[in-house]
Amino acid sequence: MISLSIMLMCLVHTQQVFSLEQNNSFFEEQNRNVALSLSAQNTTSHGSNIVDIRLQNVTTWPNIHSNVKTDFNPNVTYPQIQSSAFIHPFAVVIGDCYIGKLVLVAPTAVCRGDEGTPIHVGDSSNMQDGVVLHALETTDHGKNIDSRRFSSNGDRLLGNDSRFSQGYAIFVGDRVSLAHDSMVHGPAWIGNDTFIGFKSVVFNARVGNNVAIGIGSIITGGVHIDDDRYVPPGSVITTQEQADLLPPRVGSEYDTLNKAVIQVNERLAEGLLAKAYDSQLTNLIKQRETLMEESMLAIDNANINSTATK
């Protein structure tokens, strides 16, 4: 009985391994096709190898790509990424996202511009590990939804406002630090030089310039936090009265924290980008050439087989 059980277990394990190998082969082929498509799109639409560098692992995970067309978002948009920004291969940027100069998007950070759009991340800002940017839909079947976008200077926009088409589901200003595991969910507006602490959430809110938000805080309820305020760790701000009573940032334990964080992440972005160019560009070009050759051969073989069967 024991021997029979062992034999059955081995048989099941062999079948599982065979199944996994089949699935892996399927997904590798699918991802290879995606890689070729994205590589061709990047070459023709963007004219820059920098996007190719960010897709260095595209054969296993296409981490930068356009959104899909839906009834609430009929526009298919590819992310706009400044050449001095660095998107880690394990970060994800989808759809209508703008990533500014010297922005570091760290491993597992996500900018999803596929529902509420667009999303803007300003120059020298950083999205640390586990950060999520996503927003509620801003249009539905061609109709603008009230209060789902902000202007670049922080005005909340109604659907009939002439500025709505130029507004943002999420606007993150310049030199903003989005610390580990924090979430900004639109509609939201974050001013310049602001720090969002670890595991904090900003949703349906406007956060001013030079604000420091402590660890594990929640900002929501349509509130507006004025410039130069401090949100102590663990705060839950859901009313404007609570927001108005917040103490000043100057003199708090978070007073100068953001400046140091910005400097560190700018240097990381520069260093990682330089490393990507130096050590991976040549290999990446060879990889792309190989993929293209294999693709062309596959097309030729398919055409030959199709002709032979006629």
Wavefront OBJ file of the C-alpha trace (Angstrom):
o trace
v 0.000 0.000 0.000
v 2.800 2.430 0.891
v 4.630 1.682 -2.353
v 1.428 2.200 -4.353
v 0.797 5.522 -2.588
v 4.334 6.664 -3.324
v 3.916 5.687 -6.991
v 0.654 7.638 -7.214
v 2.219 10.684 -5.577
v 5.118 10.587 -8.051
v 2.677 10.271 -10.943
v 0.657 13.275 -9.756
v 3.855 15.282 -9.241
v 5.064 14.380 -12.756
v 1.733 15.465 -14.245
v 1.876 18.760 -12.300
v 5.416 19.450 -13.491
v 4.450 18.645 -17.089
v 1.403 20.925 -16.802
v 3.482 23.744 -15.339
v 6.070 23.372 -18.099
v 3.310 23.596 -20.706
v 1.840 26.689 -19.028
v 5.251 28.335 -18.719
v 5.941 27.721 -22.403
v 2.579 29.265 -23.300
v 3.122 32.352 -21.156
v 6.708 32.762 -22.350
v 5.456 32.794 -25.936
v 2.688 35.266 -25.102
v 5.094 37.565 -23.283
v 7.571 37.301 -26.141
v 4.876 38.568 -28.517
v 4.044 41.409 -26.128
v 7.704 42.316 -25.922
v 8.003 42.529 -29.694
v 4.885 44.655 -29.956
v 5.980 47.042 -27.210
v 9.520 47.257 -28.552
v 8.249 48.212 -31.997
v 5.828 50.729 -30.477
v 8.570 52.308 -28.386
v 10.930 52.631 -31.345
v 8.368 54.306 -33.582
v 6.435 56.376 -31.059
v 9.066 57.418 -28.555
v 12.343 57.300 -30.473
v 14.329 56.469 -27.334
v 16.067 53.387 -26.007
v 15.312 54.389 -22.431
v 11.879 52.760 -22.588
v 13.537 49.574 -23.862
v 15.814 49.591 -20.801
v 12.818 49.720 -18.520
v 11.392 46.735 -20.403
v 14.559 44.692 -19.832
v 12.499 41.893 -18.220
v 9.539 42.179 -20.556
v 9.792 38.530 -21.585
v 8.576 37.670 -18.088
v 6.689 40.804 -17.020
v 5.647 43.701 -19.306
v 5.731 46.349 -16.610
v 5.122 49.463 -18.716
v 2.207 49.472 -21.124
v -0.935 51.235 -22.286
v -4.348 50.839 -20.692
v -7.182 48.904 -22.279
v -10.187 50.595 -23.884
v -13.343 50.594 -21.733
v -16.745 52.279 -21.754
v -15.601 54.652 -18.994
v -12.172 55.269 -20.544
v -12.228 55.017 -24.351
v -8.748 56.512 -24.765
v -5.864 54.082 -24.982
v -2.770 55.914 -23.713
v 0.864 54.924 -23.264
v 2.682 56.301 -20.193
v 4.762 59.455 -20.620
v 8.068 58.961 -18.854
v 10.843 61.525 -18.801
v 14.224 60.149 -19.829
v 15.883 60.913 -16.482
v 13.262 58.974 -14.497
v 13.957 55.401 -13.442
v 11.218 52.767 -13.428
v 12.342 49.588 -11.697
v 11.570 46.384 -13.658
v 9.363 45.225 -10.764
v 7.366 48.475 -10.726
v 4.280 48.867 -12.924
v 3.218 51.908 -14.937
v 0.019 51.581 -16.947
v -1.886 53.973 -19.175
v -2.281 57.710 -18.754
v 0.537 58.325 -16.257
v 3.088 61.106 -16.517
v 6.361 60.437 -14.687
v 8.547 63.540 -14.385
v 12.283 64.150 -14.392
v 14.490 62.351 -11.836
v 11.532 60.413 -10.453
v 12.367 57.080 -8.865
v 9.636 54.440 -9.117
v 10.865 51.714 -6.773
v 10.180 47.941 -6.833
v 6.468 47.008 -6.493
v 5.291 50.618 -6.841
v 2.301 50.984 -9.163
v 0.898 53.863 -11.206
v -2.335 52.704 -12.842
v -3.776 55.259 -15.225
v -6.492 52.961 -16.512
v -9.638 54.087 -14.662
v -9.446 57.658 -13.383
v -7.126 59.692 -15.580
v -4.706 61.288 -15.986
v -2.133 60.764 -13.225
v 0.747 63.219 -12.865
v 3.932 62.680 -10.836
v 6.088 65.810 -10.797
v 9.847 66.248 -11.136
v 12.166 64.888 -8.437
v 9.335 63.079 -6.657
v 9.611 59.453 -5.596
v 7.306 56.459 -5.409
v 8.859 54.112 -2.893
v 8.342 50.357 -2.577
v 4.683 49.321 -2.531
v 3.222 52.753 -3.345
v -0.065 52.700 -5.261
v -1.477 55.486 -7.433
v -4.957 54.808 -8.801
v -8.146 56.828 -9.197
v -11.910 56.555 -9.467
v -13.239 56.884 -13.013
v -13.357 60.470 -14.241
v -15.697 59.949 -17.188
v -18.513 57.508 -17.897
v -19.753 56.854 -21.421
v -18.321 60.173 -22.510
v -19.800 62.186 -19.634
v -17.539 64.019 -17.178
v -18.072 63.118 -13.518
v -18.222 66.044 -11.080
v -15.339 66.558 -8.629
v -13.257 63.667 -9.920
v -10.455 65.893 -11.235
v -8.280 68.722 -9.925
v -6.627 71.516 -11.843
v -2.834 71.703 -11.699
v -3.103 74.415 -8.998
v -5.466 72.362 -6.835
v -8.980 73.517 -7.762
v -11.542 70.725 -7.663
v -13.363 70.660 -10.996
v -17.020 70.078 -11.860
v -17.798 68.158 -15.005
v -18.986 71.264 -16.857
v -15.847 73.247 -16.012
v -13.951 74.171 -19.180
v -10.750 73.060 -17.427
v -11.992 69.531 -16.772
v -10.403 68.065 -19.916
v -7.035 69.421 -18.770
v -7.482 68.306 -15.158
v -5.993 65.413 -13.194
v -7.462 62.451 -11.365
v -4.261 62.503 -9.300
v -1.797 65.360 -9.270
v 1.449 64.834 -7.350
v 3.619 67.937 -7.384
v 7.396 68.330 -7.529
v 9.744 66.981 -4.835
v 7.037 64.870 -3.201
v 7.959 61.729 -1.275
v 5.459 58.896 -1.313
v 6.948 56.613 1.320
v 6.776 52.817 1.478
v 3.296 51.265 1.115
v 1.482 54.589 0.990
v -1.512 55.038 -1.295
v -2.815 58.072 -3.130
v -6.200 57.255 -4.610
v -7.895 59.832 -6.774
v -9.503 62.176 -6.768
v -6.464 63.609 -5.002
v -4.067 66.556 -5.218
v -0.667 66.677 -3.482
v 1.317 69.928 -3.450
v 5.058 70.460 -3.865
v 7.612 69.410 -1.228
v 5.148 67.236 0.673
v 5.922 63.999 2.498
v 3.386 61.148 2.679
v 4.425 58.725 5.435
v 4.644 54.942 5.371
v 1.306 53.149 4.930
v -0.648 56.397 4.847
v -3.686 56.847 2.602
v -4.838 59.975 0.784
v -8.217 59.600 -0.938
v -10.644 62.263 -2.097
v -8.561 65.037 -0.591
v -6.295 67.987 -1.321
v -2.978 68.143 0.518
v -1.078 71.428 0.271
v 2.567 72.344 -0.244
v 5.213 71.550 2.379
v 2.917 69.240 4.328
v 4.287 66.309 6.344
v 1.986 63.336 6.912
v 3.091 60.889 9.602
v 3.148 57.105 9.425
v -0.154 55.240 9.066
v -2.424 58.265 8.638
v -5.680 58.506 6.671
v -6.725 61.672 4.849
v -10.145 61.542 3.169
v -13.675 62.945 3.164
v -13.026 65.743 0.674
v -10.811 67.647 3.121
v -8.259 70.309 2.222
v -5.047 70.408 4.258
v -3.412 73.832 4.134
v 0.237 74.428 3.276
v 2.923 73.837 5.926
v 0.822 71.588 8.154
v 1.840 68.490 10.096
v -0.305 65.363 10.338
v 0.891 63.340 13.359
v 1.394 59.576 12.883
v -1.784 57.532 13.027
v -4.094 60.487 12.423
v -7.493 59.979 10.797
v -8.618 63.208 9.136
v -12.134 62.968 7.707
v -13.607 66.437 8.346
v -12.493 69.936 7.431
v -12.625 70.909 11.098
v -10.017 68.268 11.896
v -7.868 69.436 8.975
v -8.040 73.077 10.103
v -6.811 72.158 13.591
v -3.625 70.434 12.389
v -0.396 71.897 13.821
v 2.359 73.538 11.744
v 5.035 71.371 10.122
v 7.862 73.694 11.198
v 9.202 72.508 14.525
v 7.704 69.021 14.193
v 9.752 65.818 14.086
v 9.107 65.721 10.316
v 10.239 69.316 9.753
v 13.185 68.713 7.379
v 12.667 65.029 6.626
v 11.452 65.423 3.053
v 14.529 67.335 1.854
v 16.790 64.472 2.863
v 14.469 61.861 1.328
v 14.325 63.759 -1.974
v 18.115 63.996 -2.205
v 18.548 60.281 -1.577
v 15.962 59.236 -4.155
v 17.241 61.634 -6.832
v 20.716 60.110 -6.486
v 19.239 56.608 -6.608
v 17.337 57.449 -9.804
v 20.479 58.855 -11.424
v 22.648 55.944 -10.326
v 20.213 53.227 -11.356
v 19.622 54.849 -14.721
v 23.348 55.134 -15.394
v 23.845 51.507 -14.385
v 21.026 50.428 -16.694
v 22.663 52.215 -19.616
v 26.191 50.987 -18.897
v 25.607 47.318 -18.190
v 22.383 46.399 -19.955
v 21.926 48.436 -23.110
v 24.181 46.284 -25.294
v 22.646 43.031 -24.092
v 19.161 44.470 -24.442
v 19.745 45.492 -28.057
v 20.997 41.989 -28.843
v 17.967 40.500 -27.127
v 15.589 42.680 -29.121
v 17.352 41.767 -32.388
v 17.063 38.060 -31.571
v 13.377 38.408 -30.763
v 12.747 40.249 -34.013
v 14.610 37.605 -36.028
v 12.672 34.800 -34.374
v 9.420 36.618 -34.995
v 10.185 37.161 -38.681
v 11.161 33.504 -39.075
v 7.918 32.430 -37.421
v 5.922 34.654 -39.790
v 7.800 33.276 -42.805
v 7.206 29.679 -41.692
v 3.517 30.429 -41.127
v 3.227 31.884 -44.619
v 5.011 28.867 -46.124
v 2.732 26.446 -44.322
v -0.330 28.437 -45.338
v 0.740 28.397 -48.988
v 1.516 24.674 -48.875
v -1.984 23.800 -47.595
v -3.779 25.740 -50.341
l 1 2 3 4 5 6 7 8 9 10 11 12 13 14 15 16 17 18 19 20 21 22 23 24 25 26 27 28 29 30 31 32 33 34 35 36 37 38 39 40 41 42 43 44 45 46 47 48 49 50 51 52 53 54 55 56 57 58 59 60 61 62 63 64 65 66 67 68 69 70 71 72 73 74 75 76 77 78 79 80 81 82 83 84 85 86 87 88 89 90 91 92 93 94 95 96 97 98 99 100 101 102 103 104 105 106 107 108 109 110 111 112 113 114 115 116 117 118 119 120 121 122 123 124 125 126 127 128 129 130 131 132 133 134 135 136 137 138 139 140 141 142 143 144 145 146 147 148 149 150 151 152 153 154 155 156 157 158 159 160 161 162 163 164 165 166 167 168 169 170 171 172 173 174 175 176 177 178 179 180 181 182 183 184 185 186 187 188 189 190 191 192 193 194 195 196 197 198 199 200 201 202 203 204 205 206 207 208 209 210 211 212 213 214 215 216 217 218 219 220 221 222 223 224 225 226 227 228 229 230 231 232 233 234 235 236 237 238 239 240 241 242 243 244 245 246 247 248 249 250 251 252 253 254 255 256 257 258 259 260 261 262 263 264 265 266 267 268 269 270 271 272 273 274 275 276 277 278 279 280 281 282 283 284 285 286 287 288 289 290 291 292 293 294 295 296 297 298 299 300 301 302 303 304 305 306 307 308 309 310
